[in-house]
Amino acid sequence: MKWLIALLLILGLAALMTMTGRGGGNFYVPLLVACGAPMHEAATSGQFILVATASAAALLFHKHRTVDWKLALVIDPPTDVMALFGGYLSAYVGGMELKLVMAGLLAVAGFCMFLKLEDRSGPQPKRFGFWRRKFGDEEYTVNLWLALPVTAATGLAAGAVGISGGSFKVPLMVLACGVPMRVAVGTSSVMVAATAAMGLAGHAAQGHFNPHWALPMACVAVLGGIIGSKFALNAKPRNLKTLFAFTSLAAAAFMAFNAFLSR
């Protein structure tokens, strides 16, 4: 019964997280922990689920032309490299510390999405380190001085705790780079898959992978990812942004509660 409930929850979570451009590891990991998985195995299984779900969603977003591949190829590599190190180094950090770090980062990401900043879309003056990007009918300027260090730090933390980093990449693209929410969600799905794959490799190298946890839940999550991506394509950007903020805060509270409960 516990496994059946977990599978149903993962189906719903996968749909919800895909709608906001996130993998959902911030929910999968505490859910797996609540089902009895050790923290490091839960983090590894969460990464495996993320790879499967985000890959399926990315195909649908690409079909509807909401994935800025050039943007992903520029800002995502630092995340992927650091996610590999984060996954490997997680063996030297306690489970409770990993949970609290993740809770704090998620809370920051959630509150950031409530910020109302000036419109950063459209062409901006040419400056070194500021990439003027045109994607379809949209134009935005990517601050590489900010984007690259943030994505690298995101990868290290995400790889260690078993999440994909979408919770931080979407606010970065929307708030700091002026990327439209729908494009940020689609592009994030590609980066989620890549980052999760690198984090998974790091955890697997430490022997944390448990196929009995990961395989059945990944299959269910793929179905949820397909459902969520279809909803995201028809949702209003403002609603997606609000949904992103509240789910981030809920995940932070859940993870912090779980950390103190397991003391």
Steps between C-alpha positions, in 0.01 A plus 500: 500500500785739581655439158167547322446835675856604415449415132177702483665796670795487262262497203335821623828660603661427165216676320509797737878540493524473123249783470745728683818390325631307797593138541328451835792347687419735788180298544613158380790483744300570820222272373745214453652573841153488655452158335810372676783557251834622644575861406780419257298229323200733486714772344632259238154365417373856479767580242405196294133601504598852396698380199207294371231762566688803370609319185141413413382856572786654302391314188151649522625851578741478207216397271314821597814715465531613860856368553780750442775247427775760457421652838506155662832412337662819629382518861450133587850340466629651830197351676558155353869484588441616856202262539736209436729620778203572727363150457838343572581723798158441658638181657703718737203707624233380744141446389354762734744765380407426139131538580546834677716638219236404247219651709681833530577523129144416403359766731724764339395390150133512592512850648698628201211418269279745692736786413378755251797628306517733206438358155828356372366369172577660167833622363750653740821702438797287399734429792772243550359195679140586412362275226221646290287203403215480249280192515198493272306819566669555836814702582685499830847573640682230697734628771780242472690655794207396719364196318816288480608521869142447618453194280832354618405542867155361423654189346715429805207528741254323271728206434564451871136499615349317205314778322542643151546871565192607305377672816787748459547511122145611428519804735844579357372500142178688578622758753860562396487436126150604399418162346122453457357251750385253236843494334672472839285198588572325170872576507526397865367154416805436282739625767321298769562179307868577444571609859314204648696259279831638628385493861379142451843401367668645807268318740524175303878513531451484876267198471183684601280385211213266596301385192216368716422858601585675176366296207126472577476859619679631193246330274211666682678837505548495121123480455456790742763702315317461171172610659661800672677625189171508309338708775798738510470579130146631556545672837538874555859609587381681815332184626812294431713748694267495801479123493879481489535723806251317719624151411857607582398627843294188566796280409730701728263464795452129436871431480583704813226321693630164383855591601405585859260207523781255420742638760 
